Amino acid sequence: MALGLTPQQILDKGEHQLLVAGPHWERVALGEVADVQNGAAFKSEFFTVKEGIPLIRIRDVGKTETENRYSGPYDESYLVYAGDIIIGMDGDFRAAYWRGEPGLLNQRVCRLKVRSPLVDKEFVFLCLQPFLDAIHAETSSVTVKHLSSRTVSQIPLPLPPLNEQRRIVAKIEELFSELDNGVESLKTARAQLQTYRQSLLKAAFEGRLTEKWRRDHADRLETAGQLLQRIRKEQKTGYQQEIEDWNAKVSEWENGENSGRRPKRPSFKEVESLTSQEDVEGLPALPSGWHYVRLENLGTLSRGKSMHRPRNDPSLFGGSYPFVQTAEVKAASTVIRDYSATYNEKGLAQSKLWPAGTLCITIAANIAETGFLGMDACFPDSVVGFCGNESIILSSFIEMFFRSAQDRIEAYAPATAQKNINLKTLENLIVPVCSLDEQKELVQILEVGLSRAEELDKTLEKRIEEAEALRQSILKYAFQGKLVPQDPNDEPASELLERIRQEQVAKPASESNKSSKQEVTAELLDDQN
C-alpha cells in the first residue's frame, strides 16, 4: 500500500532535499494545477488481442502499443490521447507521455491533466519522475509497491515564473537532445561491437584467423586425412579404456560391491568422414588441414542428473556440494564460480559430482550457453557436461565454437513455450577441427580479441550510465533554479499562483462539480486499493 506521504515528507526524502525553489519561485501541491484521473476497472471478458480500442495497462506505460484491446462499452472520459501524461500506479511508478493511438485508461494507471495555461505541461512532466522515484523509495510493500493518486496530487511542485518555466524546458530539451544523441552513438557502438565479436568467431572457425600461422608452419601441418585418422585412433584407444573400466564395474556389481542395476556397456561411436555435400550442407568450406567431425567423437557428453522427484525437495539441499543451474551457466563469464543452491549427501546420491573444468552446456530455457566449472559440482539434466579427449581437442576450442554457433544450435529447438534441445542434438553437432597446435593458436587469438571487446563494451556501458547520471544532475540544477538565468522582470510565481487560484474559482459550476466528483471517485478508488 502507499504511505500517503505529506508534501514536507516528500521534500525531506533523499534527492529531494536538493529541490529548493529559487527566490521568485513558489511551491504548490500538484493537485492545485493539475487533475489526477484514475483509470477504470474494465471487464476482462471484453479484453481482446486484435479487435477493439487499445487498453492502456501498467505494462503499456512508456510504449506506443498495448498488449490488449477492449471491445466492450466505455465512458469517453477515459479516452487517452497522444501527448497525455500517464503514470503507472504499481511497480516502479513510471511517468510517460502516451504516444500511441487513442486508448482507454485502465485501473492502476492514472492520467495527469495540467488544467491551467499558466503552468507549462512539459515543465510539470520533467519535474514528475524524480518525485515519483523518491515516493517509490519510501513506499512499503510486501510484493508490489502501490501508488495512491492522492499522494500524486500532494507532490510539492516547484513553481517558477511562467517565462522561466519555458526557459528551463527549452534548456533541458537542448541538453537532453545532446545526451540522447550521445547515448544513441554509444548504443550503436555496442551493437557494432557485438557484430564484431560474431564476425571474429565466424572467421576463427572458418580458419581465416590462423591463415598466417598455417603458412608459417606449413612444413609440419597434418592433412585433413591424417587428422581424421588420428581422431579415429584416439577414439578407439578411448573406447578400449571405457571397456576396461566397464569390466571392472561389472565385476564389482557381480560381487555385490555395488548395488543397483548392472552397469551399461559403453557403445562405440564410429568417426565418420563428413566430406560429402550432403553431410556439410550449409557449412563453410574448410582450409587445408581441417576436418568436420561430430561432437560425440571428440569427447564424452552426458546430461546432468537430478533423479529425485520432486526436484525441489528441500531434503536434497543444504549441504556442501555446489548445485549449478542453467541461469548460473548463462550468467558466468567463461568460468562458473557462483551458485545459489547446494546438495547434501542425499542430494548427491541421486545426482553426479562433475569435476572442475567440465564444460557445461545448457539445453533448456537458455540454449547452448556455456561455462567451465570452477569447482566440483552437480547440475540437473537441463545441463550437459562435456569432457574433451585432450589428445585431439581443447575444451576451450569447443567452448569458443559454441559461442560462434549458438544461434544455429538454438534453431534446432522446437518452437515451444520453453525452448529445449536433447543430448542427441549435441552429439550430432558438426564441429570444424584442426590440429592441436592450431587450436591453441586460434584460442589465443580469440581470447585476446574477445577480451579487448569485453573491456570496450564495459567502457561503453559505463559511459551510458554516466549519461543517465548527468541527466539527473541536469534536472536537479533545473529545479534549484540554477540551470537558466532568472529574470527579475518575470511575473513572480506568487502572483502567478494567485492567478491560477482565481482561475479555479472562476470555473463554471458544472466543471467544478465534475472535478469534485472525479476527486471523490479517485479517493474512493485509492481507499479500495
N, C-alpha and C positions, 0 to 999 in steps of 0.2 A: 504494500500500500504506500501511497505518497505521504510524506511527512507534513505537508501543508506549511512550508517554511514562510515566515514573515519576511517582508522586504528587507528589514535590517539583518535578519539571519542570513539571507542570500548574500547581502553585501559583505558580511563578515567571513564568508567561506572562501578559503584558498585564493585563487587567482583574482577574485572579485574585490579583494582588498585594494587592488590597483585601479579599479574603475571609479576614480574620483572625478566629479564633474568640474569643468572649467569655471572661471569666475562669472561668466554670463550664462551658465547652464543651470538647469533645474533637474530634479528627479521627479518622475511621475510613474505611478503604477501603470503597467502596460494596459490594464483594463480601462484606463481613463481615455486612451487614444485609439484603442482597437477592440473589436469584438472577438471573443473566443467562442467558436461554434463547435460543439461535439458532433461526431458522426452518428448515424442511426444504426440500429441493430437490424439490418436487412435479413430477411429469412433465407436460410441456406438452401431451402428447397428450390429457390429461383436462381441459384448460382449456376453458371454455365461456363464453358471454355471459349466458345466462339461467338455465340449469339448474345444480343442484348447490349447494354451500356457498360463501359468499364466500371468495375467496383474497386475503389481505392482502399486497400487494406494496409496494415502496418508494413508488410513486406514490400509494398509498392512505393513507399516514400523514397524519393530520390531517383525513381525510374521514370521512363516515358510510356511504358506499357504496363498493364496489370495482368496478374495470373488468372484472375477470374472476371467474369462479366455477370450482369444481373438482368433477368428478363421479367421481373415482377413489377408491381406498382411501386411508385415512389413519389415523394414530395419534391418539387423542383427547387426548394430552398436548400436541398442537399447536393445540388449540382456544383461540381468544382470545375473551374475553367483554367486554361493555360495562364500562368502568371500568379495564381493564387498561392498563398503561403500555407503549407500544411505541416503538421507536427505528429510524429509517431508517439503515442502515449504509453507504450510499453517498450521494454528493452533498452535501447540506447538513447531515447528521446531525441531523435533526429529531426531537424527542421529542413525543409527544402521547398523550392518552387515546384509546382506541378507543371510539367512540360508536355503532357500528352493531350489527347483529345478529351472533350468534356466527360467527366466521370462522376460517380456517386461517392460521397464521403461516408465511409463505413465506420462502425463503432471502434473506439480506441485510436482513432485518428481525429485530430481537430484542425479546423481552419482558422487562420488569423486574418481578420479584415481590418486594415487601418481605416478608421472612419473619418479622419479629418484631413483636408488638403494642406493643413499647416504642419503635418508630420510626413517626412519623406519615407515612403514604404520601403525602399531599398536600405535606408539607414536603419530602420527597425529590424529588417531581416539580418543585417550584418551584426547587430547587437545581440540577436536572439540566441545563437548557438552557444556562445561562451556561458551565458546564464544557464541554459539548459544543461550544459556539461557540469556546471557547479551543483545544480539541483540534483542531477543524476548521482554525483559522487556522494551526496549527503542523503540519499534516499535508501531506506532499508528495504530488504526483500528476503523472501525465503527461496523463491525460484526466479521469477521475472520481476524486474522493477516496474512500478506503475506510476504514471504522472497524472496529476489532477489538473483539470482546466482552471480550477480556482487558483492553484499555485502559479500557472502560466499568467493569469490575469494580474497577479500580485508582483510580477517581475519589476524591479525598480529601474525602469528605463532611464538612461541618461538623456536629457533633452537639451541640446544646444539650440541657438537661433536657427531658423529655417535655412537661411543662406549658408550657414556654417555646416548644417547637415548635408547640404548638397555639395559643398566643397569637400567634405570628408568622404562622401560616397564617390565622387569623381576621382579623388586621390587614391582611395583604396582600390577602385576598379583599375586604375592605371598600374598600380604596383602589383595587384593580383594578376593582371594580364601578363606582365613581365615574368612573374613567378610561374604562371601556368605554361608559358612558352618554354621556360627553362626546364620545368618538370617534364613536359612532353618530350623535350630533347633527351632528357635523362632516361625516360622510359623507352624511347626509341633505341637509345644506345644499349639498354639492357636486352631488348628484343634482338638487336643485331648480334649481341654477344652470345645469346642462346643459339642463333643461327650459326655463328662461328664455331661453337662447341660441336654442333651436329656435323658441320662440314669437316671439322678436324677428325672426328671419329669415323666419318664415312671414308675420308681419304686414307685413314690408317688401315682399315680392313679391306681396302681395295689395293693395298700395297704401295700407295703413292707416297706415303711419308718416309718410306725406307728405300726409295729408289737409289739414292746416292750410296747408302750403306751396301746395297747389293752389288753395285758397280765396284765399290772398294774391296769387296770380299768375294768377288766372282770366282776366285781360284779354289775356294773351299765351300761353295754352296752345294747343297743337295738338289737333285732334280725332284720334280713333283712325284715321279715314280718311286725314287729312293725314299722320300719322306713317307709315302704310303706304306712301303714295305716295312719301314722301321716302326710305324704305328701298329701295323699288324703283328709284328714280332713282339712288341711290348704288350699288346693286347693278350696274346697267348701266354706270355710269361705271367701277367697279372691274373689270368684265369686259372693257371696252374696253382698259383698261391691261394686263390679263393677255394679251389677244390681241396687243397691240403687243410686249410682252416675248417672247411665244412666237414671233412672226415673226422677231424679232432672233436668237433662239436657233436657229431653223431655218436662217436664213441662215448663221450661223456653222457649223452642222453640215454644210450643203451645201458650204461652202467648205473643209471639212476642219479647221476650227479646233478643233472639239470631237469627241472620239471617243465611241463607244458608240452607243446607239440614237437614232433620230430623236426629238426632243422631242415629247411627247404634247400634243395640242391641248387647252386648257382647256375644260371644259364649263360651260354657263350653267345656273344653278340658279334657276329662276323663284321669285319670292317669292309664296307662296300667301296667300290671305286665309283665315285659320283662324278662321272665325266660326260654323260650323255646330256643332250639339250633338255630332255625331259626332267632329268634329275635336278638340274640347276636353273630351271626356267625362271626368269625374272631376276636372277642374281648376276652381279657384275662379273666380267671375265677377270681371272686372277693372273698375276705376273708369274714369271718362271720361278719354280721352286715352291709354289704354294699349292694347296690342295683343299678341296671341300671335304669335310668329314662330319658325320653325325656326332652330336654332343655325347651320346651314350658311349662312344668309342674312345673318349678322351679322359674318362674317369668314372667315378661312381656317383649316381644320382639316387637319392632316397627322400621320400616325404617324411616330414616330422611326425611324431607320434603324440596322440592325445586320446587314448583308448577309453578312458573312463567317461561315463555319462551320468549326470550332466557334466560338461567340460568345465563349468564354472563352480563345481562343487567346492565349497570353502575348505573341506577336509584335505584337499590336494595341495593347498598353498600355505605359505608362511615359513618355508624352510630356507636352505642356503643355496639352492640350485637355481640360477637365473632362468627365467622363462621369457623368451623373446617372441614378440608377436609382429604381425605384418606392419603395423603402424611404426614400430620401432626400427624395422628394417628400412622403411621408406625415409624416416627422419635422420638416419645415420649418414654421416659423411665418410663413406668408404668403410670405416671400422665401427662395428656396433658395440657401444660401451654402456648404453643406458637401457634399463628395463624397469617395468612397473610392477612386476609380479615375480615371485619365486616359488618353486616347488619344494615340498618337504619330501621325506623318504617315500611316503605313499604316492605322491605325485610322480616322483622319479621312476617308481616301479612300473607305472603304466605308460611311461614315456621313454625317451632315449636321451642320453647326455652326449652332445656332439662336441668334438674338440675345438679349442680355439684355432682360428684360421680357416674354419669351414666357410665356404661361400654360401650365403643364404640367398635364395631366390623366391620371391613371393609369387603365388599362383592364384590368389583370391583377393578380391577387393582392389588391392593395388597389384597390378600385373607387372612382372619382370623387374621389380625394384630389387636391388642387390646390396649386400654389405657383408663384410667378413666378421665373424665372431671375434670379439676382443677378449673372450674368456670362454671356458667350457660352459655350455648352456643347452637347455631344452627348447624346442619350439613345436608348434602344432602342425597339423597336416596341411595347413594353408601356406606353409613354407617348405621349400625343397632345399636339401643340403647337397652341395657338390664338392667332391674332393678329387682334384685332378691327378692324373698319372704324371708325377713330377719329371719323368724321363722324356715326356713328349709335349707337355703343356704347362704353361704358367697359369695359376688360378687368377692372377692379376690380369692376364691377357683375356681370359674368359669374362672377367668382371667388366673390363672395358668394352668387350664385344657386346655384352648385354646392354650397356648404355647406348651403343650405336644402333642396336636392333630392337629397342623397346617398343617402338610404335608397330613394327612388323609383328612382334610376338603378341602384343595386345590385340592385334587384329584377328588372331586365332580364337579369341574368347567369344563365345556366343553372346548375342545381344539380349542379356537378361538384366534383371534389376541389380544384381551384384555380379560383375564380370568375374570369370574364373577360367583357368585352363587346367589340364590334367598333366600328370607326370609324363605320359606318352608324348605329349606335345613337346616337352623339353628334350626327351630322349631323341626324338626325330629332328630336332633343330639342327639345321645345316650351318656349320661354322667354318670360316676360312682359316686355314692353319698354315704356318710357315715353320722354319727351323727354330729351335730354342734360342739360338743366338740372335736371330732376327726378332723373335718375340721380345727378348729383353731390350733390344734397341727401340722397338716400337713402343713398348710400355713406358720407357724412359722419356721418349719424345712427348708422348701423350700426357704423362704426369706433369712435365714442365709446362706444356701449353695449357692444360686444363687448370693447373694451379694458378697461373697468371690470370686466366679468365675469371677464376673464382675470386681472386683478390680484387680485380677490377669491378666485378659485379657487387662486391661488398662496398666498395667505394661509392659506386653509383647509388646503391640503396641508402647509404648514409647521407649522400647529398639530397636525395628526395626527402628523407626525414628532416634534414636541416631546413629545407624549403618550407615544410609544413610548420616547423617551429617558428620560422621567420614570419609566416602568415599570421600566426597567433600573436607575435610581437607587434606586427602592424596594427592589429585590432586593439591591442592594449594601448598603444600610443594614441590611436584614434580616439578612444573613449576616455583618455586622460586629457584630451584637448591639446595634444602635442603634435599631431600629425600635420595639421594645416594652421596657418596664421588666423588669429581671431581678430575680427573687425569690430572696433568699438561703435561703428555706425550701424551694425546689425541690430535689429529689434531684440532686446533681451529676452531670454527664454521665459522669464517670469511674466512678461507681457504676452508672449506667445501662448503660454499655458492658460492665462486668463481668457484669451480669445477662444481657445479650444473649449474651455468650460462654458463660455457663453454660447458657443455653437450648440453644445449639447442641450443647454436649457432651452434654446430656441427651436429645437426639433419639433416637428409636428407631433401631436399627441399620439396618432396612430403608430408612427415609427417608434416613439418612446415605449409604447405599450408592447410592441413586437420585440424590442430589445430586452425589455424587462422579462417577458415570457421566456426568451432564449436563455437569459441568465438563470432564471429559476429552474428551467429544464436542465441546464448544464450542472447546476448544483445537485439536483436530484440524481443525475447520472453518476456524478462523482461519488456521491454517498453510496450508491449501489456498488460501485467498483472498489 
